Amino acid sequence: MENYHHKPIRKFYLDGLIHDEASIGRLKIEYIRLIVSEMRLSGYVPRFDIEPDFTIDYNEKKNSFYFALTVHGIYVGKRQSEWISGIDGTKAIHIQPNKSKESSQAQV
């Protein structure tokens, strides 16, 4: 069993503008999903015990919201990042296989 507790934590960062205030919540979720996908491609997984840091500031001149998002992750390797959903403290949370896919493939 791997000890993830003392592995270095890397910050993954994204910033930009959001023009529609009503879209902020939805876009935050999508941007977190985008960063986590990028992390996995690099062999990293998110730390669930460290909340993503999302801040917004209204920019009157541009009539939009500037946002900054940071998601924390640790390196587990490219192969392992496919099977680990994330790290919670010292424990890896493994992705559960989708039983409906396995069942349908077995019947074919």
N, C-alpha and C positions, 0 to 999 in steps of 0.2 A: 504494500500500500504506500503510495507516494505521499510525502508530507508537503503540502502546499503552503503551510503557514508562513514560512520565512522566504518564500520566493519573492523576487523584486516585483513591485507593482508598477505597471506602465499606464500612463494616461492616454486615452484616445480622445481627440478633440475635434469639434466641428463648430463653426460659427457662420452666421449669415443674417439675412433679413427675412422677416415674415411680414407680408403686407396686409393680411386679413386677421384681425384679432380673434375671430371665431375659429380659425384654423390652428391656433397655437397648441391646444391639447393634442389634437390628432397628429400634427406635424412632429411634436415632441416624441410621441410613440414611434412614428415612422423613422425619425432620425436616430433614435436609440437602436431600432432594429437594423438600420443601415450600418451603424458603427459596429454593432455586434457581428454582423456578417463579414465586415472588413477585418475585424479582429480574428475571426475563425480562419479566414484565408491565410493569415499570418501565423497561425498556430496558437493564438491567444483565446482565452475565454473570460467572460465577465466575472467580477467579484460581486456576488449577490449581497454580501454583508456591507458593501459600500455603495450607497445609493448614487445613481447618476446625478451629476450636478448640472442643473439647467437654470440659466438666468436670462431675463429679458429686460431690455431698456427701450422705452419709447423714444423715437427720433422724430421730433416735430417737423423738421425740415423735409424729411423724406416720407413723412406720414406712414411710418412703418415701425416695426419692432426689431431691434437688433437682438439676436440670441447667441448664447454660447453654451455648448454642451460638452461635458466631460464624462466619459465612462471609464471605469478602472478595470484593468484586466491583468491576468498573469499568463505566462507562457507555459503551455502544457505539451506543445508539439502539434504539428499539422495533423497527424493521424489521430491523436487523442482528442483534438478539438472537435472532431466530427461526432464523438461519443460522449463528451462531457458538456452538459448544458451550462454549467458555471461552477464556481467555487463559493461555498458558504463557510467562512472561517477557515477551518482546516480540512473540510470534507468536500470531495468532488460530488456534484449532483449529476448522475448519469442520465442520458437521454433514454427514455423508455421506448423500446421498439414498438412500432405501430402494429398491433395484433390483427387489425382488420386487413391490412395489406398482406401480412403473412398468410392469413386464412384464405384470402382470395387467390393468392399465388399457388397455394397448395392444392386448391380445387381445380386449377386449370390443367 
